[in-house]
């Protein structure tokens, strides 16, 4: 079998890779029966020369490979007939902007395995969420510094790597600010890595709501901490997942005494919004810096009215007019809502992703003849949708 790591061709260009040069070297030792090549790219965060020094062949043509691995969606004109692909297809939620991609993959009899759906017992096996959390939290602190003019951090995308990013944290002065971090998945845990590097004191939920401090403090909230049953009965996680409309948010209990929100929470269709536009209008809403790592537009974080960019990560949300405004006005909320955060530290996020591929995915792909994990993530094969993704049929028919 021959596999290829393809160049990223979607615009704007993504510098991330599936494996670093060193990981390619490890791959060859771990799977000597598999031939590995890397498609030449001038944009990748690791150069062609670095891959060649690791003993990996650089090629221009990958048409003789059996399986092709990328990060972002492959442009329609570059899809190869009958090949097996791994990438983030962004089709499983019926995203209209990728309907033609899914249709094209069926026409070309492509076998498509989506990283997002690689799961074991319902738990995702890999993703870039950790570095979305790391960079998102850093950007949230950067935003607070710009808003208050207490300090000025170098943008994450201008840092050579995570080591340089961490060295920037020495400049941070958070005063006696109170910070909320939401989420207990990869994103939330990634955000906490930055919080802990800053040595910010963690306090209990009750103390966060009731006490004042002379130093910066944070509280870590999961969805069960700010959602309650409308009828007052006991909160049960399974009940929340199955019947989210029976719940309401109590997030205002925390928003009334916080300065910064780092949002990396779980949200599903029908769940209560973290806070609404009406909540933000309240004089009780105290938060003035929001880093919305999840970045759902016009969704559970009411101040997120658009995504922002890596080069221009901050905008202001005016609660009164419900429109964009200058981010540093007293009455305006400073919003950081970059939707491709791991791209700001491409080397580190690629290394993290590659480690997951080596340890979790490649063994299933090459050492198991019939992996249920791989099957469950296969969206289409041989010109048709697989049974688990039959629900996309009507979505496809809308093209006609």
QUICOR-V94532 format. One record per helix or strand of 2 or more residues. SS is the DSSP state (A for helix, B for strand). FROM is the first residue (numbers start at 0). LEN is the number of residues. Records with the same first field share a line. If there is no record, write none. Layout:
# QUICOR-V94532
SS->FROM-LEN / FROM-LEN
This chain:
# QUICOR-V94532
B->1-4 / 34-5 / 56-3 / 66-3 / 83-4 / 110-4 / 118-2 / 122-2 / 177-5 / 200-2 / 216-5 / 226-3 / 246-3 / 259-4 / 288-4 / 313-5 / 322-3 / 331-5 / 377-4 / 383-2
A->20-10 / 47-6 / 75-3 / 95-12 / 114-3 / 128-20 / 155-3 / 161-10 / 185-12 / 204-6 / 222-3 / 236-6 / 243-3 / 251-4 / 276-5 / 340-27 / 371-5 / 386-11
